[in-house]
Amino acid sequence: MMNVKHINAVCRAAKSLLHSHFGIDVEPMKPRADQFAVPSSDISVVLGVTGQLSGQIICSVTSDTAKNIVGLMMGGMEITTMDEIGWSAIREFGNWVAGSTATELSKEDCVIDVTPPVVNEGASNFRGTNLFITVPFESQIGLIDIHISLYEKAS
């Protein structure tokens, strides 16, 4: 079973990251449980979690939201197409989410490592054997869905 304090830590990390890096204030919307299949939007960043917790964190956005994120990362540029620099920026955004999450989880006395991000392009479904909790964040740059599946390792 997932621990609500771990889900809340991921939410605090995402909210803090969006505020500190982009100046965007967001509030998580109503979470939902997705049993075994997580719907992905146009672009998703997949982060594996190891250490005291095991699982995945998936950040899923539309193409327009991804371009807005990349544009903000590039100092406010307007991005019309995703090139290799844009894909690299989206991977880095995933790294920021991972780093912020690791920091927030450490405040809960939980130490994790995060695998390098993998970016999925194209709407799809991620299928797994564990439950995912999806927390949508509505913002002025677009909807950001954070899919969380984190479980404590058996001692």
C-alpha positions, 0 to 999 in steps of 0.5 A: 500500500502506498503511504500518503506522506510519500504522495504528499511529498511528491506533490510538495516537490512539484508545487515548489519546483514550479514556483521556484523555477518558473514563478508559477503558483499551482495547487494539486487538483483532486487525485485519482487512482489508476489501477495498473494502467496510467493514461499518458498525454503527448509527452511523459517523463518517466522516473524510476525510484529505488532505495527505501522506496521502489516505483515510478513517478511519471510527469505527463503533459500535452505538447503545448504544455511541454513547449511552455515548460521548455520556453520558460527553461530557455528564459521565456522563449516561444517554442514552436517545435520540439528539437533535441534541445527541447527534448533535453530540457524536458529530460532536465525538467524530469531531473528537477522533479526527481531532485525536488522529490528526493529532498522532500522525501528526505524530510520524511526520513526516506532516502531514495535514488532516481534513475535517469529520466526516459521521455515517452513521445505520443499518447499511450498507456503505461501498464504496471502491476502496482496502483498509480495515484494521479495528481493533476496540477492545473497551471497557466502553462497547462495541465501537468499530470503526476502519476505516482507509484511508490512502495516501501521495500520490505525489510 
